Amino acid sequence: MEACEIEEGNRGTVERMVMTALWCVQYRAERRPLMSMVVK
């Protein structure tokens, strides 16, 4: 987080965004979430 200059107060939001992004790029399509779940 420090290397990207992300403030500690935003850590939870950043972690959630990264996990969602990684979830969306799964190799197998059936492991990817539906877009309706992503935008919630």
ZIURGI-V326478 format. One record per residue. N is the residue number from 1. PHI is phi in whole degrees, -180 to 180 (999 if undefined). OMEGA is omega in radians with two decimals (* if undefined). D_LAST is the distance of its C-alpha to the last C-alpha in whole Angstrom. Layout:
n | phi | omega | d_last
N | PHI | OMEGA | D_LAST
N | PHI | OMEGA | D_LAST
This chain:
n | phi | omega | d_last
1 | 999 | -3.13 | 25
2 | -65 | -3.12 | 28
3 | -63 | -3.13 | 29
4 | -97 | -3.14 | 26
5 | 58 | 3.10 | 27
6 | -96 | -3.11 | 23
7 | -70 | -3.11 | 24
8 | -59 | 3.14 | 24
9 | -65 | -3.13 | 22
10 | -99 | -3.04 | 19
11 | -57 | -3.12 | 19
12 | -61 | 3.13 | 16
13 | -65 | -3.13 | 14
14 | -64 | 3.13 | 16
15 | -61 | 3.13 | 16
16 | -64 | 3.14 | 12
17 | -65 | 3.14 | 12
18 | -66 | 3.14 | 15
19 | -63 | 3.11 | 14
20 | -63 | 3.13 | 11
21 | -61 | 3.14 | 14
22 | -66 | 3.11 | 16
23 | -63 | -3.08 | 14
24 | -76 | -3.11 | 14
25 | -107 | 3.08 | 18
26 | -58 | -3.13 | 19
27 | -62 | -3.11 | 22
28 | -88 | -3.06 | 22
29 | -57 | -3.10 | 20
30 | -69 | 3.12 | 19
31 | -92 | 3.13 | 18
32 | -82 | 3.11 | 15
33 | -77 | 3.02 | 11
34 | -71 | 3.13 | 11
35 | -60 | 3.12 | 9
36 | -63 | 3.09 | 7
37 | -76 | -3.09 | 6
38 | -67 | -3.05 | 6
39 | -81 | 3.11 | 4
40 | -67 | * | 0
